[in-house]
Amino acid sequence: MSKGTVKKMPSLVNRIGTHCLKSSTRITHSIKRFLLLNLVLSISILCNIATADDVLRYNLGTSGSSIPYENAVDEDRAGILVEILALIMNRADIKTEKVMLSTKRAMIAFKTGGLDFDFFSPSWLPNNEPKGDFTFSDPIINTTEFFITLPENHSRFNTIEAIYGKTVGMISGYVYFDSDKYKRMDFQAESNLILALSKKRINVIIMEEAAARYWSTIHNVKIALGPIHTSGHMALRVHNRHKDKIPAINRAIAELKQTGQIDRILNKYSDFSL
């Protein structure tokens, strides 16, 4: 090896070291960019999940017979709860998604978390019912359920005590706080209850007044209102995972009552004796 070659060796080593340092720096920057990109993507995914979770799912009017509350009476009246719900959620700035389920499946879906809220009256629950994983909004409208018979049977069932132990028609999936005191016979919808009553398949049913008046008119069946089964208020029953939205919902309800918008909706359906 010549002296000239030996003299150039340190310079070659330096160049190799510098090259390795630059390569290491580039690799480090690449790793940082990769990690930063992953962080941004992760945040984006989490944000999308949070946004999806903020869309509250509900079931309303899918049975086709819950008139005038959950389904349209005519082209100008979409249903009392349908109209009120839209106003509440618009004012509260809450997005919703309607899920198509039968009444019974909807009740199960709410209990298991498949639905986020529903319309419900605390008066429908037994006094000893354990507190569930939900919170009620402020009252929205009043609701009254009656024991209903044909006029010819009214005198036989004019007290609740006279009905104890008797077969009573109810809606499949609905909650009745004292159903254990009667022989429960389930029907799929309010329309079926009125038809069963008219055909004397059953002598007593439990039904909300406005719905009973609507379906008795549609089927041309004369009915008699017996004792009150429950009398209370309808509210939104919201799963506690969305409990943070209750204040906005309550503000919306208060504003709609104050401006008379809820009363105006109810007045549109006054022919059902609300």
URBEL-V691407 format. One record per backbone hydrogen bond with DSSP energy under -1.0 kcal/mol. NH is the residue of the N-H (numbers start at 1). CO is the residue of the C=O. If there is no record, write none. Layout:
BEGIN
{{NH	CO} {NH	CO}}
END
This chain:
BEGIN
{{6	2} {7	3} {12	8} {13	9} {14	10} {15	11} {16	12} {17	13} {18	14} {19	15} {20	16} {21	17} {22	18} {23	19} {24	20} {25	21} {26	22} {27	23} {28	24} {29	25} {30	26} {31	27} {32	28} {33	29} {34	30} {35	31} {36	32} {37	33} {38	34} {39	35} {40	36} {41	37} {42	38} {43	39} {44	40} {45	41} {46	42} {47	43} {48	44} {49	45} {50	46} {51	47} {52	48} {53	49} {54	50} {55	52} {56	95} {58	97} {67	65} {70	66} {71	66} {73	77} {74	77} {77	74} {80	68} {81	69} {82	69} {83	79} {84	80} {85	81} {86	82} {87	83} {88	84} {89	85} {90	86} {91	87} {92	88} {94	89} {97	56} {99	58} {106	102} {107	103} {108	104} {109	105} {110	106} {111	107} {112	108} {114	109} {115	109} {116	57} {117	57} {118	237} {120	235} {124	121} {125	122} {129	126} {134	132} {135	238} {137	236} {140	234} {141	234} {143	232} {145	230} {146	207} {147	227} {148	205} {149	224} {153	150} {154	151} {157	153} {163	160} {164	160} {165	181} {166	163} {168	183} {169	204} {170	185} {172	187} {174	171} {179	176} {181	178} {182	179} {183	166} {185	168} {187	170} {193	189} {194	190} {195	191} {196	192} {197	193} {198	194} {199	195} {200	197} {201	196} {205	148} {206	169} {207	146} {209	144} {212	208} {213	209} {214	210} {215	211} {216	212} {217	213} {218	214} {219	215} {221	216} {224	149} {226	147} {229	145} {232	143} {234	141} {235	120} {237	118} {238	135} {239	116} {240	133} {242	239} {243	240} {245	242} {246	243} {249	245} {250	246} {251	247} {252	248} {253	249} {254	250} {255	251} {256	252} {257	253} {258	254} {259	255} {261	256} {262	256} {264	260} {265	261} {266	262} {267	263} {268	264} {269	266} {270	267} {272	269} {273	270}}
END
